[in-house]
């Protein structure tokens, strides 16, 4: 876009100079000598012809101010617009009476052609000045690229599945009320998704090992024997909006909230497989209260 504006302004500047040269051949030096008297002669009947260059001059000042603020060193558009304003003031006071009155024949066809070129290019540059002000600076474009890269990395970052699949247990036990649960921040969620470092197995006395083995036999059949889970992930349905919450047991914050149970289970299973954990799916609330939905 920046190159398009640059080359358009450069072409407009060339055409303005060309139109001024053509208009000069129509009246020679009289084009410059009689410019001020003809400009004054527009009042009061054709005073409105001064409005376009006056507005363009204000836009030119604003354009320069914006470029100074943005530290933009490209001045091709304001230079071309300034030259176009001067050319407009030189040719329009002489050509306007011929253009608006069909009964008045043009004194010089060459001059009228050059004046037409200048007016058309003036309108193009007037619009181009607004486009030039809206263009982002090099620093802004660099910041946008960095932001896009950051957003891309966040979108692509997903928790990785551990080497062993985590067990999923369905339970009809009652759990604490989840209505007041808060969702964790993005930083806390990323920390929860990271695999937990494996701890070295501690040596336990033989008696303690036998007692632990006896306790494991009492556990439910769907829980693996002789395995101690470091984390327990709960999945439960929120009654107020029928969405599914993934959280760590005993925590009052939800790691993530999903629209369906299937998505919640898939996500929790990945976290559990990375952290030597287990997933417990609790009974639905609301219309399905007291029932386990698999």
C-alpha positions in Angstrom: 0.0 0.0 0.0 2.8 2.4 0.9 4.5 1.8 -2.5 1.2 2.3 -4.3 0.7 5.7 -2.6 4.3 6.7 -3.4 4.1 5.9 -7.1 0.7 7.5 -7.4 2.0 10.7 -5.8 5.0 10.6 -8.0 2.9 10.2 -11.1 0.6 13.0 -10.0 3.5 15.3 -9.4 4.8 14.6 -12.9 1.4 15.2 -14.5 1.0 18.5 -12.5 4.4 19.7 -13.9 3.4 18.6 -17.4 0.0 20.4 -17.1 1.7 23.5 -15.9 4.1 23.4 -18.8 1.3 23.0 -21.3 -0.7 25.8 -19.7 2.4 28.0 -19.9 2.6 27.6 -23.7 -0.9 29.0 -23.9 -0.2 32.4 -22.3 3.6 32.4 -21.7 4.7 34.8 -18.9 1.3 36.3 -18.7 0.2 33.1 -16.9 2.2 34.2 -13.8 2.0 38.0 -14.2 -1.8 38.1 -14.3 -2.4 35.3 -11.8 -3.0 37.6 -8.7 -5.3 40.1 -10.5 -7.4 37.2 -11.9 -7.5 35.6 -8.5 -8.9 38.8 -7.0 -11.3 39.0 -9.9 -13.1 35.9 -8.8 -14.7 37.9 -6.0 -17.6 38.2 -5.4 -19.3 36.2 -8.2 -16.9 33.1 -8.2 -15.6 33.2 -4.7 -16.4 29.5 -4.2 -13.5 28.6 -6.5 -11.1 29.4 -3.7 -12.7 26.8 -1.3 -10.9 23.6 -2.8 -7.4 25.0 -2.5 -8.1 26.5 0.9 -9.3 23.1 2.2 -6.4 21.3 0.5 -4.0 23.7 2.3 -5.5 22.8 5.6 -5.2 19.1 4.8 -1.6 19.7 3.7 -0.8 21.2 7.2 -2.5 18.3 8.9 -0.6 15.8 6.8 2.7 17.3 7.6 1.8 17.4 11.4 0.8 13.7 11.3 4.1 12.8 9.5 6.1 14.7 12.1 4.3 12.9 14.9 4.8 9.5 13.2 8.4 10.4 12.3 7.6 9.6 8.7 10.3 11.0 6.3 8.4 10.3 3.1 7.3 13.8 1.8 6.3 13.0 -1.8 2.6 13.4 -1.1 2.8 16.8 0.7 5.2 18.2 -1.9 3.0 17.1 -4.8 -0.1 18.5 -3.1 1.6 21.9 -2.4 2.7 22.2 -6.1 -0.8 21.2 -7.2 -2.4 23.9 -5.0 -0.1 26.6 -6.5 -0.8 25.3 -10.0 -4.6 25.4 -9.3 -4.4 29.0 -8.2 -2.4 29.9 -11.4 -4.8 28.4 -13.9 -8.3 28.1 -12.5 -9.0 31.9 -12.2 -8.3 32.2 -15.9 -10.0 29.0 -17.1 -13.1 28.9 -14.9 -15.1 31.5 -16.7 -14.5 29.6 -20.0 -15.6 26.3 -18.3 -18.8 27.5 -16.7 -20.1 29.6 -19.6 -20.6 27.6 -22.8 -21.0 30.9 -24.7 -17.5 31.9 -24.0 -15.0 30.4 -26.4 -11.6 29.4 -25.0 -8.8 31.8 -25.9 -6.2 29.1 -26.0 -7.0 25.4 -26.4 -3.5 24.5 -25.2 -4.0 26.4 -22.0 -7.4 24.8 -21.4 -5.9 21.3 -21.8 -3.1 22.0 -19.3 -5.6 23.5 -16.8 -7.8 20.4 -17.1 -4.9 18.2 -16.3 -4.0 20.3 -13.3 -7.5 20.2 -11.8 -7.9 16.5 -12.2 -4.5 15.8 -10.6 -5.4 18.2 -7.8 -8.5 16.1 -6.9 -6.5 12.9 -6.9 -3.8 14.3 -4.6 -6.4 15.7 -2.3 -7.8 12.2 -1.7 -4.3 10.7 -1.6 -3.3 13.0 1.3 -5.9 11.3 3.5 -4.7 7.9 2.5 -1.1 8.9 3.2 -2.1 10.0 6.7 -3.8 6.7 7.5 -0.8 4.6 6.5 1.0 2.9 9.4 4.7 3.7 10.1 7.5 1.2 9.8 7.5 0.8 13.6 3.7 0.3 13.7 4.0 -2.4 11.0 6.8 -4.1 13.0 4.7 -4.1 16.1 1.7 -5.6 14.2 3.9 -8.4 12.9 5.2 -9.1 16.4 1.6 -9.2 17.7 0.5 -11.5 14.9 3.4 -13.8 15.7 2.5 -13.8 19.4 -1.1 -14.6 18.7 0.0 -17.4 16.3 2.2 -19.0 19.0 -0.5 -18.9 21.6 -3.0 -20.5 19.2 -0.6 -23.2 18.2 0.5 -24.0 21.8 -1.3 -27.1 22.9 -0.7 -29.5 25.8 1.1 -32.7 24.8 0.0 -36.1 25.6 2.1 -38.1 28.1 3.5 -41.6 27.3 0.8 -43.5 29.3 -3.0 -42.9 28.9 -4.7 -41.7 32.0 -7.7 -43.7 33.5 -11.2 -42.1 33.3 -13.5 -42.9 36.2 -17.3 -42.1 36.2 -18.7 -41.4 39.6 -22.2 -40.5 40.9 -20.7 -39.0 44.1 -21.9 -35.5 45.1 -19.3 -32.8 44.8 -19.0 -29.2 46.1 -21.2 -26.6 44.4 -19.3 -25.4 41.3 -21.4 -22.3 40.6 -18.9 -20.0 42.3 -15.8 -21.5 40.6 -13.5 -19.0 38.8 -11.6 -19.8 35.7 -7.8 -19.6 36.1 -5.7 -17.0 34.3 -3.8 -17.8 31.1 -0.5 -18.1 32.9 -2.0 -20.5 35.5 -3.6 -22.6 32.7 -0.2 -22.9 30.9 1.4 -24.0 34.1 -1.3 -26.6 34.6 -0.8 -27.9 31.1 3.0 -28.4 31.5 4.1 -32.0 32.3 5.0 -32.4 36.0 8.6 -33.5 36.7 8.8 -37.1 37.8 9.8 -37.6 41.4 12.3 -40.3 42.4 10.6 -43.2 44.0 11.2 -43.3 47.7 12.1 -46.6 49.4 9.5 -47.7 51.8 9.8 -50.2 54.6 8.5 -53.7 53.9 5.7 -53.3 56.5 4.5 -50.0 55.1 4.5 -51.6 51.6 2.3 -54.4 52.8 -0.1 -52.0 54.4 -0.3 -49.9 51.3 -0.9 -53.0 49.2 -3.8 -53.9 51.5 -5.4 -50.5 51.1 -5.2 -50.6 47.3 -7.2 -53.8 47.3 -10.1 -52.0 48.9 -10.2 -49.4 46.1 -12.7 -49.6 43.2 -12.1 -52.0 40.4 -11.8 -49.2 37.8 -8.8 -47.6 39.6 -5.5 -49.2 38.7 -3.9 -51.1 41.6 -0.5 -50.4 43.0 -0.4 -46.9 41.5 -0.5 -43.6 43.3 -2.0 -40.7 41.4 -0.2 -37.4 41.9 -3.2 -35.4 40.5 -6.9 -35.9 40.3 -8.8 -34.0 37.7 -12.6 -33.5 38.2 -15.0 -33.0 35.3 -18.5 -31.7 36.3 -21.4 -30.0 34.6 -22.2 -26.4 35.5 -26.0 -26.1 35.9 -26.4 -22.4 35.0 -25.2 -22.8 31.4 -24.8 -26.6 30.9 -21.0 -26.3 30.3 -18.4 -28.7 31.5 -15.6 -27.7 33.9 -12.2 -29.2 34.2 -10.5 -28.6 37.5 -8.0 -30.1 40.0 -9.6 -31.8 43.0 -9.9 -29.6 46.1 -9.3 -26.5 43.9 -11.8 -23.6 43.6 -10.7 -22.6 40.2 -11.5 -24.1 36.8 -8.6 -24.8 34.5 -10.8 -24.7 31.5 -14.5 -24.7 30.6 -15.9 -26.6 27.5 -19.3 -26.8 25.7 -19.3 -30.6 25.6 -18.4 -33.4 28.0 -16.4 -35.1 25.2 -14.1 -32.0 24.8 -13.6 -31.7 28.6 -12.7 -35.4 28.9 -10.2 -35.3 26.0 -8.5 -32.2 27.5 -8.4 -33.6 31.1 -7.0 -36.9 29.9 -4.1 -35.2 28.2 -3.3 -33.3 31.5 -3.6 -36.4 33.6 -1.4 -38.4 31.3 1.4 -35.8 31.7 1.1 -35.6 35.5 0.5 -39.2 36.6 -3.1 -38.4 37.2 -6.6 -39.7 37.0 -9.8 -38.2 35.5 -13.1 -38.4 37.5 -16.3 -37.5 35.7 -19.1 -36.6 38.1 -22.8 -36.9 37.5 -24.6 -34.2 35.5 -26.7 -31.6 37.1 -29.9 -29.8 35.9 -32.2 -32.0 33.7 -29.9 -35.0 34.2 -29.2 -34.5 37.9 -28.1 -37.7 39.6 -27.3 -39.6 36.4 -23.9 -40.3 34.9 -23.8 -39.3 31.2 -21.1 -41.2 29.3 
